[in-house]
Amino acid sequence: HLLSEVMIVKGALVGLMAAVMALAFYSMGDISLAASLGVSVADLERDLLENAVAAALHLGVGALGIWGSNRPEKIMPFFVVSAGALALDVARIVTGVVASGALLATGTDTLLDLVYTGSCAWLAWKVWRQPRELVDKGLIARQ
């Protein structure tokens, strides 16, 4: 439950950051903000879109986690999304290492995301397996 709440807070913070950047982008004029940051307008627009999508995904994943945290029969959507995020994090790290040749070039945020999404996927798997393990051990009756 706590990891899902952290995911929702992370989504809210990323969304707030994207909203502030979008406000600055459209109020200052796209060319002047991009020039002050040293990036192209297309790159800045892509980053804003990526952050908005990431915020929505974090909020959705957090909601799925809370929904399924105490209901083992409803945890599978959270597990699937967490496992997908874990696979994407692994792909980002592998491509970063291949492109730069160094593990630290991928950034500590990516490594922390890897640990976080791995923890979410592992805990979701444990919650999903929990009643099956109890039935298999004969501690509860099959329903």
N, C-alpha and C positions, 0 to 999 in steps of 0.2 A: 504494500500500500504506500509506503513512504517513497519508494523509488518512482512510483507513478505521480505522486505529488511533486517531487523534484522535477519530473519531466514536464509537468504543467507549468511550474514556475519558470523553467528554462524556456518553454515555448512563449510564455508571456513576455519574458525579457527580450528574446529574439524578436518578437513581434513589435515591442516598443522601440527597439533599436531600428528595425526596418521602417517603422512609421516616422521616426525622427529623421532618418536619412532621406526618406521620400519627401517629407515636408521641406527639408533643406534643399533637396534636389530640384523640386518644382518651384520653390519660392525664390531661390537665388538664380535660377536659370541653369539649365543642364550643363552648358558649356563652362560657365565660371566655376561651378562646384567640382566638376570633373577635372578641370585644369588645376584647381587648388589642391586636389588630392593626387594629382599626377597620374590619372588614369583616363582612358577614353570614355566617352559618353555611353557607348555600347556596353563596355565592361561594367560601368556603374549601374546601368539599367539591369543588366543580367544579375549582378550581386543583389540588388534590391528585390528582384523577383525570387531569387534563390532563398533569401532570408525570409520573405513572406511565406513561401511554400514550406520552409523548414519550421517556421513558427506554427503554422496550421498543423503540420504533421506531428510536432511535439505535443500540441494540445490534444490532438486526436489519440495519439498513442497513450498519453497519460490518462485520458478518459477511459480507454479500453482496459488499461491496467487496473484502475480503480473498480471498474465494472466487474472484472473477473477475479480480483484478488481474493475474495472469499467464496467464490463460486467456481469450483474446479471445472465444472462442465462448460463454463463460459470463458475460460482463460485462453482458449486456442487462438482467437483473433490477435490477442496481445502477443502470444508466443510467435505467431507467424510474422507479425510486423517487427518484433524485436529481433528475430532471427534474420529477417531481411535487412534491417539496419546494421546488424553485426556483419553480415556479408558485405554490405556496402563499405563499412569502415575498414574491413580487411582489404577490400579492393583498393580503397584510397591509399592505405599504407603501402601495399605492394606496388602500386603505380608510382607513388612518391619515392620509394626506395629505388625502383628501376630507373626512374627519370633522373634522380640526383645521385644515387649511389650511397646515400647515408640514411640511416633510420631517423636521426634527429631532424632531418630536413622536412619530415612530414608534420612536425609540430606536436607539442605536448597536448594540445586540445584534441587532436585526432587520436592520440594514444589513450587519453582519458575517456573519450567517447567509446573507444573499443572496450575498455574495461567496464564502462557503464552499461553499454548495450549487451555485452556478454553477461553481465550480472542479471539484467532484466530477462534475457532469454533463459538463463539457467534457472532462475527463480520461477518463471512461468512454467517451465518444464516440470519442476518439482511440485508446483501446485496442481498441475494437470495430472501428474502421476499419483498424487497423494491418495485419493480414494481407491485407485486400482491396487496400490500396494497393500492397503488395509484389507481389501477383498481377497487378494492373493494370499495374504497371511492368515485369513480366516478370522480377523478381528471384528469385521462387520459382515452382515449378510448381503448377498447379491440382491439387488432390487430390480 
